[in-house]
Structures are given as C-alpha cells and as structure tokens.
Amino acid sequence: MFPPPAAGGTSIKTSFCDEVRNEILNYSEKSNSFLQEAFLRWGTITDPHKEYNLEFTPPGKDAVNIIINCLKSEGFSPKTSIRKGKTVIYIKDNEKIADFLTMVGATKSMFKLLEIKIEKEARGNANRKANCDTANMERLAYAAAVQIADIQLIERVDGLYSLPIALRETAKLRLENPDASLSELCELSDKKISRSGLNHRLQKLRERARQLTNNN
C-alpha cells in the first residue's frame, strides 16, 4: 500500500512507542490497516510520562493528505507543522491519542496511557493542594505577624490597659498564641466569640496602631 520506508526508519522511538508498535503488529484485526501501517512506517508516540504527542512524518505530500483525510474520517482533528522541511501530522489531545491506540489495536498501551494520565492528574492535584496549603500558611503567618506588631506598638506607646477590656483580652490572646489561626484563637478564648467577631477586634487594634503611628 505504501512505498518502502526511508533508510533509517522513523524518528527516535521510546519504549512506549515500541510497545505500541508490537501491539499493532500482533493485532489480528485489520479493519484499520491503513492507519496501522502508516503508524508502523512513519508514526511515533512520545512517552506519556513526558508529554502527549502522536505524530506521523510521511515522505511525500500525497501520503500526508491521505493520512490526514483518513484520520479526519475516523473523527480525529490532526494538526500539521513543518519540521526540517517535512510535514509533521500530530495529535496532542490525550483522549484522542487513547482513541487512536484503541482503534489500531494497541489496547494495552491505551490503558497504560490512561493510567499515566490519572497518575499525572493526581500528582498535579496534590502539588496544587500543597502549594495552596503553603500559600495559606504563609498568609496566616504574615497576618499574625502584622497583628502582633500592632499590639506591641500599642503596648509600647500607650500600654494595653489603655484599651477597652474586649480589645485588651484579644491582644493578650494573640500575643500568647502567635502561631494560632483565627479559628484556633476563638477556641482558646475564655469567652465565646465568633471568627468574624475576633477578626473585627483585631481590625480595631490595627486601626489603633495606625492612629498611634500617624500621631508620631
């Protein structure tokens, strides 16, 4: 159906690509023999641990058009680029690559690709959560440091006894628990107070510290 492959074969293969090729060669059904043979001659697939990329680098314009039309007839939307003067047909959508592997009989490789995809997504979600947790901890630490600095300023200039009782209690609670979150401070408080109520008191302390700064 196709002319003999050029000397040197296709571009660099990966172990995953070899697995796909072996599966296609051993696949008994030939309902998609055109694309099966096209992949064996001019196709490569990148290790999905690195990136999702399935591509063909056929030797001539006619073969390029035939492969593109055949892929489109099977519901794919291949794209093209020029590399070293040759047209490269490629698919980067991981789900479409999985569909292609299923179509040409490389079902084991398809399941492997999906497993890798799930692992990568789980790892990415875990990293995003860790980054988010770290960012939240940094924000909490910064907010607490600002609150403590405000209280220490009030204490140094006017003394905490210059404050209303509620604000004085909140100031002492924050100084005694510099690493606690607002929720934790609420639990540590002798008197029941909501998180919003505690935050309101801390804002009042912030305003008082600003007044002292402006006055001096």
Secondary structure by P-SEA (a helix, b strand, c coil): ccccccccccccccaaaaaaaaaaaacccccaaaaaaaaacbbbbcccccbbbbbbbcccaaaaaaaaaaaaaaccbbbbbbcccbbbbbbccaaaaaaaaaaacaaaaaaaaaaaaaaaaaaaaaaaaaaaaaaaaaaaaaaaaaaaaaaaaaaaccccccccaaaaaaaaaaaacccccaaaaaaaccccccaaaaaaaaaaaaaaaaaaaaac
